[in-house]
Structure formats: C-alpha cells, structure tokens
Amino acid sequence: MAETDQELLEYVVKALVDHPDEVKIERKIDEMGVLLTLKVHPDDMGQIIGREGSTARAIRTLMRIIGLKNHARVNLKIEEPEGGRGPREPRGPRESREPVEKKSSIDDLTI
C-alpha cells in the first residue's frame, strides 16, 4: 500500500478545497489498520463535509476501497478546526414556526 491511500486522499481533497496549500494529512498504522487524519482550512470544512455529509461519506468510501484492494482497513478522521463550529440554535417544535400559506389550486399561484 505504501502510502497510496494518503496520496489519493491528498489529490482528492486538494481538488475540492479553496486552500490546497493548507491540506495536511497524517497517517498512522496500528493493529486496527490505517488511520488517516485530515486537517483543512476552516473555510474549506463545508466543501469537505458536503451537504448532509455526502462528500465526506464518498471520500471515506474511496479510502475503504483502496484499503480493500491492499488488504488493509483504512479509516478517515476529519479534524474540526480550532474553535470548531459554534453551538447550534435549537429549532423548537414545528408548531412554533411560521405557518406556510397553502394554495388551494393552481390558479391561486402567482407567477
């Protein structure tokens, strides 16, 4: 495997982010397999995670495939930047949100 997994991860991530020079990947091997730890610029976290985690899930799948091909278990850890994201605001129950006006027919729609 000889760091093929790390090279692929670096290539994919640098193609996605706006600050490719700040991409850092650490590779550790232990009895559980290979652990790749990814650090990116805080502004690039959204691009790496993707909508509902879809991009991160796809990258992890690629890493697992590389691992399977080389008979090793490869895991990806994405490190949150210093300070991380702030606490989420509670959304509250659905009833307290503003009601959506319902249209009774297609004629009621304004274009």
HUHUMO-V773018 format. One record per residue. N is the residue number from 1. RES is the residue in one letter. NEAR is the number of other ideal C-beta (glycine too) atoms within 10 Angstrom. D_CENTER is the distance of its C-alpha to the mean C-alpha in whole Angstrom. Layout:
# HUHUMO-V773018
n->{N,N}
res->{RES,RES}
near->{NEAR,NEAR}
d_center->{D_CENTER,D_CENTER}
This chain:
# HUHUMO-V773018
n->{1,2,3,4,5,6,7,8,9,10,11,12,13,14,15,16,17,18,19,20,21,22,23,24,25,26,27,28,29,30,31,32,33,34,35,36,37,38,39,40,41,42,43,44,45,46,47,48,49,50,51,52,53,54,55,56,57,58,59,60,61,62,63,64,65,66,67,68,69,70,71,72,73,74,75,76,77,78,79,80,81,82,83,84,85,86,87,88,89,90,91,92,93,94,95,96,97,98,99,100,101,102,103,104,105,106,107,108,109,110,111}
res->{M,A,E,T,D,Q,E,L,L,E,Y,V,V,K,A,L,V,D,H,P,D,E,V,K,I,E,R,K,I,D,E,M,G,V,L,L,T,L,K,V,H,P,D,D,M,G,Q,I,I,G,R,E,G,S,T,A,R,A,I,R,T,L,M,R,I,I,G,L,K,N,H,A,R,V,N,L,K,I,E,E,P,E,G,G,R,G,P,R,E,P,R,G,P,R,E,S,R,E,P,V,E,K,K,S,S,I,D,D,L,T,I}
near->{14,7,13,13,24,19,12,17,23,17,10,16,22,15,8,15,19,10,13,14,8,14,19,13,18,12,13,12,10,7,4,9,12,21,15,23,14,19,14,24,17,14,12,18,17,12,15,19,17,14,7,8,12,10,17,16,11,12,22,18,11,15,21,16,13,19,19,11,12,13,7,14,12,25,15,20,12,17,13,11,13,6,7,10,10,6,6,6,6,6,8,8,7,6,6,7,9,5,6,6,6,6,10,6,6,6,6,9,7,4,2}
d_center->{24,25,21,21,17,17,18,16,13,14,15,12,10,14,14,11,12,15,16,16,18,16,14,15,15,17,18,20,22,24,26,22,21,19,16,14,13,10,12,11,13,12,13,10,7,7,7,4,2,5,8,8,5,7,5,3,7,8,8,9,12,13,13,15,17,18,19,21,23,24,25,22,19,16,13,10,10,8,10,11,13,17,18,14,14,17,18,18,21,23,23,26,28,28,32,31,29,31,33,32,35,36,38,41,41,40,43,41,38,39,37}
